[in-house]
Amino acid sequence: MGTIDPLGYYRPATGEQQITPDQEIDWKRLITPDARQRFAEDGVVLVKQALHPEWLQLIDMAYQRVMLTPETMARFFQGTPEEFLESVHNYPNVPEIRQLLTESPIADIIGSLIESENIWYFLDEFFIKEGGNCGPTPWHQDLPYWPVQGRQFASMWINLDPLPKEECLEFVRGSHLNTVYDGFLPTVVNDDMRHPYFGGEMPQLPDIESERAKWDIVSWAIEPGDVVLLHPGVLHGGGPTGDNSCRRTLTVRCYGDDVVYAHRPRSMPTAPRRPGLGLSLNAGDPLRHSTCPQLRPKGAG
């Protein structure tokens, strides 16, 4: 595995193939019929070397800006050596994120994968695990937290740092096609990684970690420029960091034409909070809202 140089470029190990700063990337050849089939059937697919180093530099600039406002971040495993940070919905306030989603091929790649010419922004998140020994992300689906439903939805998981397979997220293939489970409650995650978010109004998360052999689990080693694309209904988790390792991850979440507004139990707010969304949309309405700008076709929003 290679290293990050002082300018922020990833330098590959001997014999390792890597995009260079003067190279163009033809993302269209990367989203093959096989990639679309894997995404449809498994709910997750790895695309190697999809993003140019300059887009990674822009993400790093966004990360540096976000780190200047730590008061806006959520903390998991707070107060323990395994604590890690999350910063949500940076698009309105971080110009580098807006530039990234406007000018980079991220929205185009997602649109090609989910086969939708129209693409809307839903959410972006930074997950920051620095200093080593940060805790694993609990097993969960994203879908129960969000008031949405549809096939044409994908999150792009982008890492600024090389990750060995054991520090990457893990995914249960095909789990997006079955049950939507309750989420976990972040405020008590230190004590119980499966404590229901909505309090029992949805099926409880299975104990995947103690029954790993029952599940079709997949993960990959990741190099800067690689991206993982996942449907919000796929079960995923894991990814602790080891000694002296760092994981700076941006996740961009976008959707296409068939995604609609969906009700969730009223015992807890959906996340992130979007006041007014439930007042302007009914269950089954196309997800069109001022907080979800249209990214593609360019100029359509």
Secondary structure, DSSP 8 states (H G I E B T S, - for coil): --EE-TTS-EE--TT-----TT----GGGTS-HHHHHHHHHHSEEEETT-S-HHHHHHHHHHHHHHHT-GGG-EEESTTSTT-EEEEE--TTT-HHHHHHHHHSSHHHHHHHHHT-S-EEEEEEEEEEE-SS----EEEE-SGGGSSEE-SSEEEEEEESS-B-GGGSEEEETTGGGS-----B-GGGTTT-TT-BSSSSSS-----TGGGGGGS-EE---B-TT-EEEE-TTS-EEE----TT--EEEEEEEEE-TT-EE----TTS--SS--TTHHHH--TTSB---TTS-EEESTT--
